[in-house]
């Protein structure tokens, strides 16, 4: 595996080494010793899997208590994945990283605790899987508005059409009104 740095040093792209031939392919999608030495020392407690159709945007989510670090990847299709730094003490507070993750590039993104996270489906559909460092706690979940002007995220919207959102995501808070981490 190889680490690709992003403009936010704590957010990492992981590119696997792929072994393939005419029979198919093989790669390690997670290796504890590599992750702990190259990304962060973490234990994962929950794996999640979602499927979404084109134009759906999920996020930008975070938990104010029991914050979750997420190691995310796409096993079918393509998404534009975004992490927003909500740590007030960070030199990258309020900045975002956006990365295309797909079943073709097999990249993963490490999104540490203290970040809001979301993704937009650019392919016909996408299956998205991720490991979490803490359990889902809906009572602590918050959502930032996907189109907050202070964040200025450049979402690659299909035909410039607004994304399909859940009610919760459509009612997210602005970045200025968000609950931040220390």
C-alpha positions in Angstrom: 0.0 0.0 0.0 1.0 3.6 -0.6 0.0 6.8 1.3 -0.8 9.9 -0.7 -0.8 13.1 1.3 -3.6 15.7 1.0 -3.7 19.4 1.7 -4.9 18.5 5.2 -2.0 16.4 6.7 -4.3 14.2 8.9 -6.5 13.2 6.0 -4.7 10.5 4.0 -5.4 8.7 0.7 -4.4 5.0 0.7 -3.6 3.4 -2.6 -3.4 -0.4 -2.6 -0.9 -2.5 -4.5 -3.0 -4.5 -6.9 -2.0 -7.9 -8.2 -3.9 -8.9 -11.3 -3.9 -11.1 -14.4 -6.5 -12.5 -16.8 -8.1 -14.4 -13.9 -8.9 -11.2 -11.9 -7.1 -9.3 -9.1 -6.1 -9.3 -5.5 -5.2 -6.6 -3.0 -5.1 -6.0 0.7 -7.8 -3.5 1.5 -6.8 -3.1 5.2 -3.7 -4.1 7.2 -3.6 -3.1 10.9 0.1 -2.7 11.2 0.4 -0.6 8.1 -2.6 1.6 9.0 -1.3 2.2 12.5 2.2 3.1 11.5 1.3 5.2 8.3 -2.0 6.8 9.2 -3.1 6.7 12.8 -3.1 4.4 15.8 -6.8 3.4 15.8 -9.0 0.4 16.5 -12.1 0.0 14.3 -15.3 -1.2 15.9 -17.9 -1.0 13.2 -18.1 -1.7 9.4 -20.8 0.0 7.3 -22.0 -0.6 3.7 -24.4 1.7 1.8 -25.7 1.8 -1.8 -26.8 5.0 -3.5 -27.9 6.0 -6.9 -26.5 8.8 -9.1 -27.0 12.3 -7.8 -27.4 11.4 -4.1 -25.3 13.3 -1.6 -24.9 11.9 1.9 -23.5 14.2 4.5 -21.8 16.2 5.7 -22.1 14.2 8.9 -20.2 14.1 12.2 -20.9 13.1 15.8 -20.3 15.7 18.6 -19.9 12.9 21.2 -18.4 9.5 20.3 -16.7 11.1 17.2 -15.9 8.6 14.5 -12.8 8.3 12.4 -13.7 6.6 9.1 -11.7 4.6 6.6 -13.8 4.8 3.5 -13.8 3.2 0.0 -16.0 2.4 -2.9 -16.5 -1.2 -4.1 -18.9 -0.5 -7.0 -19.2 2.8 -8.9 -17.7 6.2 -8.1 -18.2 9.0 -5.6 -16.7 12.4 -4.8 -15.8 12.1 -1.1 -15.3 15.1 1.1 -13.8 15.7 4.6 -14.1 19.0 6.4 -11.9 19.9 9.3 -14.0 21.0 12.3 -11.2 21.1 14.9 -10.9 24.7 16.1 -7.3 24.2 17.2 -6.2 22.9 13.8 -4.3 25.1 11.3 -6.6 23.6 8.6 -9.8 24.4 10.5 -12.7 25.0 8.0 -10.8 23.6 5.1 -11.9 20.6 3.0 -10.4 17.8 1.0 -12.3 16.2 -2.0 -11.2 13.0 -3.6 -12.7 10.7 -6.2 -13.1 7.1 -4.9 -14.1 4.4 -7.2 -14.1 0.6 -7.8 -11.6 1.4 -10.6 -9.0 3.4 -8.6 -9.6 1.4 -5.4 -8.4 4.3 -3.3 -9.4 4.7 0.3 -9.6 7.9 2.3 -8.8 8.1 6.0 -11.1 10.8 7.7 -10.0 11.2 11.3 -12.3 12.1 14.2 -13.0 15.9 14.3 -14.1 16.0 10.6 -17.5 16.2 8.9 -17.7 13.7 6.1 -19.9 13.3 3.0 -20.0 11.9 -0.5 -21.8 12.6 -3.8 -22.5 9.7 -6.3 -21.2 10.4 -9.8 -21.8 7.0 -11.4 -25.1 5.3 -12.0 -24.9 3.9 -8.5 -22.3 3.3 -5.9 -21.6 0.9 -3.1 -19.7 2.6 -0.3 -18.1 0.7 2.6 -16.3 2.1 5.6 -14.7 1.2 8.9 -15.5 3.4 12.0 -13.5 4.0 15.2 -16.6 4.5 17.3 -20.2 3.3 17.2 -23.0 5.2 15.4 -24.8 7.4 18.0 -27.7 9.2 16.2 -28.4 11.3 19.3 -25.0 13.1 18.7 -25.1 13.2 14.9 -25.0 16.6 13.2 -25.0 17.6 9.6 -23.5 20.6 7.8 -25.1 22.1 4.7 -23.5 20.6 1.6 -23.6 24.0 -0.2 -22.4 26.2 2.7 -20.8 29.3 1.1 -18.2 29.7 3.8 -16.9 26.2 3.0 -17.2 26.6 -0.8 -17.0 22.9 -1.6 -16.7 22.3 -5.4 -19.1 19.4 -5.8 -19.0 17.9 -9.3 -22.8 18.0 -9.8 -24.2 16.1 -12.7 -25.7 18.5 -15.3 -25.4 21.2 -12.6 -28.5 19.8 -10.9 -28.9 20.0 -7.1 -28.2 16.7 -5.4 -30.8 14.4 -3.9 -30.7 14.8 -0.1 -32.3 13.3 3.0 -34.5 15.6 5.0 -31.9 15.6 7.7 -29.1 16.7 5.3 -31.3 19.3 3.7 -31.8 20.9 7.1 -28.1 20.8 8.1 -26.5 23.7 9.9 -24.2 26.3 8.3 -20.5 26.1 9.0 -20.8 29.3 11.1 -23.5 27.8 13.3 -21.9 24.3 13.6 -20.7 22.6 16.7 -16.9 22.4 16.5 -14.3 20.2 18.1 -11.6 21.6 20.4 
